[in-house]
Amino acid sequence: MTLNILFMSITVKKRLRSLTEHNHDTLVNQHFEETKLKQESVRMF
């Protein structure tokens, strides 16, 4: 029971992120996708 409560509290805290963290993650994912597309286009030639 205690372990379950501990797990739930860690899960809830992990989901709460600030707006700047969310924006940063979105930007990083965008750059990652762009790089991936560039690499695929270079392989085609």
C-alpha positions as CSV (number, residue, x, y, z in Angstrom):
1,M,0.0,0.0,0.0
2,T,2.8,2.4,0.9
3,L,4.7,1.5,-2.3
4,N,1.6,2.2,-4.4
5,I,1.1,5.7,-2.8
6,L,4.8,6.4,-3.4
7,F,4.5,5.4,-7.0
8,M,1.4,7.5,-7.6
9,S,3.0,10.6,-6.0
10,I,6.1,10.2,-8.2
11,T,3.9,9.7,-11.3
12,V,1.9,12.9,-10.6
13,K,5.0,15.0,-9.9
14,K,6.6,13.7,-13.1
15,R,3.7,14.9,-15.3
16,L,3.7,18.4,-13.9
17,R,6.1,20.4,-16.1
18,S,6.5,24.1,-16.6
19,L,5.5,25.8,-19.8
20,T,9.2,26.5,-20.7
21,E,10.1,22.9,-20.3
22,H,7.2,21.9,-22.6
23,N,8.2,24.5,-25.2
24,H,11.8,23.3,-25.0
25,D,10.8,19.7,-25.5
26,T,8.6,20.6,-28.5
27,L,11.5,22.6,-30.1
28,V,13.9,19.7,-29.6
29,N,11.5,17.3,-31.1
30,Q,11.0,19.6,-34.1
31,H,14.7,19.8,-34.7
32,F,15.1,16.1,-34.3
33,E,12.4,15.5,-37.0
34,E,13.9,18.0,-39.3
35,T,17.4,16.4,-39.0
36,K,15.9,13.0,-39.6
37,L,14.1,14.2,-42.7
38,K,17.4,15.8,-44.0
39,Q,19.2,12.5,-43.4
40,E,16.6,10.6,-45.3
41,S,16.7,13.0,-48.2
42,V,20.5,12.8,-48.4
43,R,20.4,9.0,-48.5
44,M,18.1,9.0,-51.5
45,F,20.8,10.6,-53.7
